[in-house]
């Protein structure tokens, strides 16, 4: 089964870039605009080729906009000269919002975050409609303990339509599936910021604590989540000693930094243990990157569609699945999934990539067929046909169809539909 494990999952996009490069010598064409991976995700090679195209275009038609697009593509391509060219661009175009924003991406999380804040606030003053800086400002204001400005930044993301409807719906549906006072582990931008908007600004499921796994690796974030209501899993003094010990162990063993960061997964375990003492259920978003520790929790947990329950509840797994299936059919929002915008989006559209998780979730429920009533199976089949089928890759559609045919009551419906199409 194909599952999207992370908001930055590579989606290979077929672009006729090579042929474009050959023709540039004769006719320089403006390349595709580069946007955040929160919106569109390409593979590294594609970004590298797009960076080359923008570099050539900027040489022929130099401008702030062309330079900004070149730098955006170069950053995602991992260009070794990115910082050198970015610094040059800042000197040449000191009032360019894109360059100001990109220059903070390498500073964020460091001790000079006040510099990043100044750059980001300048960027949004220069272009109030430019949304990328507001994402970074949320965590900077959060780090600095300014709840008012944090909420202001989150509200700006909502009002500025920085988060697509299908991504907002996805987060709404994740939160809807959770039990009361749950703790939800997330991974990146598209499974964290929308959840913060929903819980903090729109007051939907304010009982849920969203914990970003990546941010747990910073010095400041563990204290913030405790202040916001998470079980007190470690004191500030112990956290400092813990961080020193982990760094020393990694150096002594000469081991690479774990995929979840040096501290994230260990702190995650402590949080799960502390939550159990307060009878608070813990869930993992399916967008969470894999690691040995994450995989172990997933294997021992209960997969209920878009999330995995990794801590035991008073009810049985069968009851949990039945309840989750009912919530899925009756309460999930689908407006964004059904929009023309999503159906005609680029193949690399980040919101479209999340749709594969809906297919995976349905596959999970159907694999538990012995515990699902026939009527519920049919509801899932209709839900899939109406909302998901046309948004997932062809090979995944084929796999889903093979799965559906294993269920007699649905197989009969498929056969009847095929006969009607032929007639």
Number of C-alpha atoms within 10 A of each C-alpha: 12 12 17 20 16 20 24 21 18 15 17 14 14 11 11 9 15 12 9 16 17 10 12 14 9 7 10 17 15 14 19 10 14 20 13 13 17 19 18 19 27 21 17 18 14 21 22 18 19 26 25 18 25 29 21 21 20 20 12 12 13 12 12 19 17 21 26 26 24 28 26 25 27 26 21 21 20 13 15 10 10 18 16 9 16 22 15 12 19 20 11 12 17 13 16 19 27 23 25 26 25 22 21 20 13 11 15 18 18 12 9 11 16 14 14 26 20 13 21 26 18 18 24 20 12 13 14 15 13 16 19 20 26 25 17 19 23 23 19 21 18 18 19 14 13 13 13 11 16 21 18 17 22 24 19 19 21 19 10 14 12 18 21 19 18 23 24 22 20 27 23 21 19 21 26 18 21 22 19 14 18 21 24 24 23 27 23 18 17 25 26 21 23 24 29 23 22 20 19 16 16 13 11 16 19 18 14 23 21 23 22 23 24 21 20 23 20 17 17 16 19 24 19 16 17 16 11 10 12 21 19 15 20 17 11 13 8 11 17 12 10 16 16 11 11 14 13 12 12 14 11 9 8 9 9 10 12 13 13 23 16 19 22 19 21 16 19 20 15 14 21 19 17 17 20 15 9 10 15 22 21 27 29 23 22 27 23 23 21 15 13 12 14 17 13 12 18 20 12 13 18 20 22 23 24 25 26 22 26 20 19 16 15 8 8 10 16 14 12 17 20 19 13 20 23 15 15 22 14 10 13 17 18 17 11 20 23 16 13 9 13 18 14 11 14 14 20 19 18 26 25 24 23 26 23 21 24 19 24 20 20 22 19 18 22 20 15 12 15 10 13 16 10 15 10 17 20 16 15 20 17 14 16 16 11 13 18 21 21 15 21 18 14 11 10 16 17 12 13 18 14 12 14 20 15 13 16 11 14 17 16 12 14 15 12 11 12 11 10 9 8 6 6
